[in-house]
Amino acid sequence: MKIECGMLAIAMMAGCAMPAMADQVKPAWSGATEELFQTFIVDEGLKELGYDVGELTQISSVQLVHTAVANGDLTFYPVHWVPLHDTFWKASGGDEKLMSVGTLIKN
């Protein structure tokens, strides 16, 4: 799903599918303090849906966060900015390895 310029997407589920609810999902964070709010909201939503949400993993580079999710080391990164992070999306495998799930903040 492609989203409009300026939206903040709940982005990048490894393997283009959510794990089974019994599995643990692992959130990624690039270290920017302003990203914590969005990450915690998504964490709480996933818990409400029955997922076991693992400890937040900080990776200091947005590019490396995309790669970690694309490789399955982490499950999701809820702070993907379009179009700012599109280059990282493409370099990490694009739509074949990553999936945008929805929008948190529009424009």
N, C-alpha and C positions, 0 to 999 in steps of 0.2 A: 504494500500500500504506500503510495507516494503521498506526501502531505505538503501543504502550502508553505511558502517561504515564511519564516518567522515563527513557526509553531515549535513547541517543545514536545517531543514525542516520548512516550514510554516505549523505549526502543530495545531491540536486539535480544531476542530469545535464541539461544544457541540451538542450532539444528532446525530452526524454523518451527519448533513446537514446544509447548510447555511440557515439563516433566510430569509424570504421574503425581497425584497429590501426595502420595506416600513419600515421594522423593523430596530431598531438600533443594530449595532454590537458593542461589548464592548471588546477592546483590553486589554490584560494582559501584565504586565512587571514585571520582578523579581527584578528590581532595579539596575542591572548592566548597567553602562553608555554605554558600547559598544553594548548593545542590542537596544538602542534607534534608531540607524540608520535603522536597519532592520525593526523595528516596524513601524517607520514613512513611510518607503517605502511601506509596506503592507497596512498601513492606506490609503495612497494616491491612491494606486491601487484599493482598495475597494470603495473609494469615486468616482473614475473614472467609476467604474461599477454601480454606483448609490446607494450605501449603505450609510446610515447615520452612521458615525463612532463616537461613544461616546468618552468621555474623557478617557484617559489612566489611568488604575488602577494599582498601584504598590503594589505587594505582595512580601515581602522580602525573600521568600523561593521558589525555583524552584519547590519543591515538592508540596507546597500549591497552586502554580499557576496551576499545572496540575489538582489538585483536584477541584479548583474553575471552571475551564473550563469543566471538566467532569461532574460537578454538575449543569452546566448551569448558574452559577453566572456571568461568563464572557464568551465571545464568542470564542476568539482565543488567542493563544500564538505563535508568529511567530519565536521563538528562541528555538526550541527543537533540541538538539544535539543528534545524534545517534553515538555511543551507550551510551554516557555519561548519558543521561536522560531516557534510556529505563526502568530502575527500577521504576521511577516515573510514567511513562506511564502505566506500568502493574499494579502498586498499585492503580492507579486511575480508573481502569476499562478496560484498554487496548483497543483493537479494537472494543469492544462492546459499549464503551462510547465516544471514541475519534477517530478522523480521521486525517491522514496526508494528506495534500492537495497538496504539491509540494515541490520543493527544491529551496532555495535561493542561497546557497553557497555549491558547491560540493567540497569535500575533503578539 
